[in-house]
Amino acid sequence: MRSYSDLFRTREFTPFFLASALQGAAQTVGGLALGTLVYEKTGSPLLSALSMFGPSLAQVLGATTLLSAADRLPPRATMTGISLAFAVCTAVMALPGLPVAGIFGLLLLLGLVTSLGGGVRWGLLNEILPEGGYLLGRSVFNMLNGIMQITGFATGGVLVVVLSPRTTLLTAAALYLTGALATRLGLSRRPPRTSGRPSVAQTWRTNAVLWSSVPRRHVYLLLWVPNGLIVGCESLYVSYAPDRAGLLFAFAAFGMFVGDVTTGRLLTPPVRRRMGVPLLLLLATPYLLFALHPAVGVAAACVAVASIGFGASLVQQERLMSLTPPELSGHALGLHSSGMLTMQGVSAALAGAVAQLTSPGAAMAVMAVTSLAATAALSAAGKREERRPGGGGESEGGALDVLGVPDVDGAR
């Protein structure tokens, strides 16, 4: 599979793509509206940041209890149910009398639901596309996410000003509902990828197997930590520029779009494999300038350049799939998604706390320095592992036997 047109000639890719576009639009429009609503109610950078990214903290609970269901539930029904849950909860959050505590209770519930959704969604993508097509397909969805963020945050910013945050939340709920219909009507019914009942014990066993591989563990940390810390910077856009936050989000999304196109389509595989760490360094460095509290125009340029570095996740996801048996792909991708979103929630809380004590600009610079340090430490650890005799190898047969998963294709 060599081109984007090949993807859209694959049956079910187009409805999958449309359903994801609707969900992405709903998330961006609703997220900006919710962050603005909470900031208006409380005046707190911390609570505003947590309202947009804090629900990701619930991912860690879902990753340790629900994740075994990612490969053990029918994908179409599960994805439809998740979209419906988001539609209902988003509509309830728009109610005028709902207190801030009620909003965060609903966000906690949605965080738990999301921990299951990542594994189901991306495991299904891996199933829809032929072998070797996952990276190209995922790059398209990363670009879609960038486009939806550009248009969603820009549109959401206009709707929040022209209408109100609550009306904008209702718009997001309608988008989630439409996405649920697209999933139900556009995708085929498929059986679960793995037999057996989902359980907390099974979740822990599979997590332990995935985490026990040193190369795979290193990939997970690269996926979670450096870019999660930079999402902490993004969580402060509302408090940094309350009236222009949509502009900052849109420029950040544009930079992410450029990075995904370049990494997923233009770079050759040998070059792409070498770009993981440089892209992570690019992701953090421009945020150091926020210590000087730049004007919104300069800030927008900084976040656009920085967000090109999010293309590093494509490099690491390709590596993760090469280290993971197909039978565990949904669980592995769900663990990636849950860990990433958990780290984003932790980073939003940390960035909000630092901003509460100092200022949003200073907090962004602190998060950037921390991200650079994490990238340097993980890069050094990876090089030590490569120099160790047998360090680049992978042996999973015994671990898969523990799970009762047949090692059909051999260790990866």
N, C-alpha and C positions, 0 to 999 in steps of 0.2 A: 504494500500500500504506500504509494509515493506522493499523492497529491490530495488536496482538500476535496476535489471533485470525486475522487474515489470514495471518500468517506460518505458523501451525500448520495452516492449510488448504492450504498449499503442499506438494505431494508431495515427500517426502524430507527436509523440514525437521525433522520429528519424530525420525526415526532419527539424523540428523546431530546434533541437539540431545542425544539420549540418549548417543550415543558420546562427545560432548564433555564431558558431565556426568561420565561414568565416568572419563575421562582427568583431568579437573580434580580429582576426588576422590582419585585415585591420586597425583597430584602433590603435593597438600597433605599427605595422610597420610604419604606416603613422604618428603617433604622435611623435615617436622618430625622424623620418626624418624631420618633420616640426620644432620641437624644435631645432635640430641641424642646419637646414637651417637658421632660424631666428637668432640664436646665432652667426653663421658665418657672417651674414649680419650686425648685430648691435653690437655684443660684450656685450649685455645687459642681465644680469640674469633675470631682471624683464620681458622684452619682450619675452625671451625664455620661461619662466614659463607661461606667459599668452598665448603664442601660443599653448602650450600643454593643458592647463587647463582653460584658460580665456574664451573660448567660452561657458563654463558652466554658466558664468554670464548671458547669454541670457536666461537661463532657467527660471529665475524669471519673465521675460516678457511673455514667453510662458505659464508658470503656471498660470498667471492671465488673459490670453486671449484665449488660444487654448485648454486648458486641458479638457473642457467639450466634445470635439470631441473624446476623448479616448474611450468612451463607445458608441459613436454615429456614428462611421465610420466602414465600413467592414474591419476586421483585415488584411486579406491577401493582399488586394489591397493597404492598407495604408502602411504596412510594406515593400511591394515591392517598392512603390514609394519613401519611405524614403531611402532605400538602393541605389536606382538609383540617388537620389539627392546627396548622399555622393560620389558616384562614379564620377559624373560629376564635382562637386566642388573640389574634391581632384585632379583630372586630371588638372583642370584649375590652381590650386595652384602650379603645377609643371612647369608652363610656365616660361621660363627664364626672360622675361621682366616684370613680375608682381611685383609691388612694395610691400613693407611690409604692407602699408595701405590697399592695395587690398586683401592681404592674410587675414588680420583681418576682413575685410568686409565680405568675404566668411565664415570665422569662425563664425561670428555673425549670419549669415543666417543658418548655420548648427546647431548652438545652439538652435535657435527657432524650427527647425525641430525635434531636439532630445527631446525637452520638450514634444512633442506629442508621440514620439516613445516609451518611457518607459512605459507609461500607456497602450498603445495598445499591446505591446509585453507581458508584465507580466500579463495583464488581460487575454490575450489569453492563456497563460500557465495555469492560474487558471481554464480556461474553458476546456482545453484539458484534464487535469488530473482529476480523480475522487476526491470526497470530502476527505480531509485529506492528499492528495498527494502533496499539494503545497510546504510545507517546504522541503520535500525530493527532489522534482523537482528543487526548487530554489537552494538547496545546490549543486546539480549537475552542475547547470549553474555557480554558484560561483566558483566551482572547475574548470570548463571549462575555466572561465575567467582567473583563475590562470595559467592554463596550456598554454593558448594562450599568456598570458603576458610573461611567461618564454621563450617559443619558439619564440614569436613575437619580443620581445625586443632583444633576442640573435640574431635572424636572421636579424632584422632591423639594429642592430649594425654592423653586418658583411656587409650587403648591403650598408650601408652609407659609410663605409670605402672602400670597394672594388669597388663599382660603384659610386654613388653620392646621396645626399639627394633627388634631383629631380627624378632620376630614381627609387628610393625607393618609392616616392610618387605615381608614375605611377603603381608600383606593388600593392600598397594599393588600388588604384582605380580599378584595375582588380579584386581584392579580393571582393570589395564591389559589383561589377557587378555580379560576380559569386554567391554571397549571395542573390542578388535580384532574380536570376534565380531559386535558390533552394527554396526560399520562394514561388514564383509564381507556380512552378511545383509540389512542395511537399506538400503544405497545401491545405485543402479543403476550398471552399468558404463558409463563414459564414455571417449571418446577423449581424448588430450591436447589442450589448448587451442591449441597451436602445433606446427607440424611441425618436423622437423629434429632432429639429435642434440644432446643437452646436452653442453657442453664448458666447460672453464675459460675459453677465449677468448670464447665466447659470453656467459658470465657477466660477464666484464669489459666487453664491449661494451655489454650492456644496462645494467649498473650505471652506466657512463659516460653513457649517454643519460639515464637517470633523474636522475643527479646534476647534469647540465649545465644543467638548468632552475633558474634562481635561485628562483622561487617554490616549486618543489617541494623544492629543497634546504633552504630555510628551514623548510618543514613538517617535513621529516625531522629536523632538529635540534631543533625543538620537541617532537617525539615522543620523541626519544632522551635528551636531556641532562637537563632539569630533573627529570622523574619518575624517570629512572634513578638520579640522585643520592639521591632519597628512598628508593628501594629499598635503597640502601646503609644507610640508617637501619634499615629493616626487618630486614636481615641480622643486626643486633645484638640482636634481641629475645631470643634464647636466652641470650646472655652478660649482657644487662641484667637479666633475670629468669628464671633457669634453670628454676624450678618453675612459672612462670606465663606462659611464652612463648606457649603455645597461646591464652591469653586475649587477649594483645596482638594476635596474628595474627587472631583472630576479630573483635575490635573494628575492626581496620583493614579487614577484609573487609566488615564491615557498613557502614562509612563509604563504601567504594568502591561498594557496592550502591546506597546512597542517591544518590550522585553520578551513577551511570549512569542510574538511573530518572529523576532530575530532568533531566539533560542530554538523554537520548535520547527521552524521552516527554513531558515537561511543558513544556520550553522551546520557544518558536516558533523557526523557522529564523533570522529576523533577530536575535533575542536570543541564540540559541546561538552564532552567528558572532562575537558580541562578547565571549563569556565565556571564550575560550581562555586568555588571559593572566591574568585574575582567578582562575580556577580553579587555575592553576599557582602563583600566589602563596599561595593558601589551602593548597595541598598542602605547602608547606615551612614556613610560619610557625609552626604549633603545635609543631614539633620544636625550636624555639629554647628552649622551656621545659625540655627535657631537660638543658640545662646546669645546672639546679638539682637534678637527680636526683630527680624527683618519685616519690611512692609509686605502686605498680602501678595503683591505682584512677584516680588523676589521669592517669597515663601512658596508660591505656586510653582515657580520654575524649579526650586529645590526639590519639592516632593515629586515632580514629574521625572526628573533625572534619577532620583533615588529609586523610584518604583520600577525602573527598568530592571533593577536587581532581583525583583521577584521571579524573574525567569530562572533563577537558580533552582526553584522547586521542580521544574521539569527535568532538569539534569538528575536530581536526586530521586524523583519518582521512577524514572527509567531504570536507575540502578536498583531501586527497591523491587521492582517487578522482575528483574533478572535474578534476584536472590530469593524469590518466593515461588513455591509450587502453585500451579493454577488452582488447586483445590482450596487453597487458603487465601486466594487473591482478595476476596471480599473482606475477609477479616483483617488482612494486612492493610488494605486501603482504609478500612474503617478505623483501625488503630492509628494510622497516620492522620486521618481527618480529626479524630477525637483528641489526639495529643496536640495537634496544631492549634485547634480551637481552644483547648484548655490553656495552652501557653499564651494565646492571645488574650484570654480573659484575665489570667494572672498579670500579664503585662499591662493591660488596661487599668487594673486595680493599682498596680505599682506606680504607673505613670500618673494616674489621678491623685494618688497620695502625695507624690513628690510635687506635683503642680499645686496641690492645696497648701503645701508648706513654702513653696518658692513662687514659681510662675509657670504657665504652660510652656513657654519657650525654653526655660531652663530645664524643665523636666524632659522635653524632647531631646535636648543635648545629652542629658544623663543616660537616657535609654539608648541613644546612638553609640555612646562610648561603651556601654555594657554589651551591645550587640557586636561591636568590633572585637572586643575582648573574647567573647564567646566563639566567634568565628576563628580567631587566631588559635585559641586553645583546642578546638575540635579539629582544625586543620593539622596542627602539630601531632595530635593523638592519632589521626588517620595515617600520617606519614610514618610514625613509629610502628603502627600495625602492619603497614605494607613492608617495612624492612624486616619484621619478625619472620623467621622461617615458617612457611605455611600460613602466614597471616592473611594472604589474599584469598585463601581457599574457603570452601564452604562444604560442610558435611551435615546433611539433615536427615539421612535415612532413619537413624535411631529415633530422632525426635518425632518424625512423622509416625513411626510405629506406635509411640506412646499415645498419639491422638487417634490411632486407628485409621489413618489416612493412607491409602496405597500410594507408594512412590512410583508412579507410572513412568514418568519421564526421567527419573534419576534426579540427583541433587542438582540444584541450580546455584 
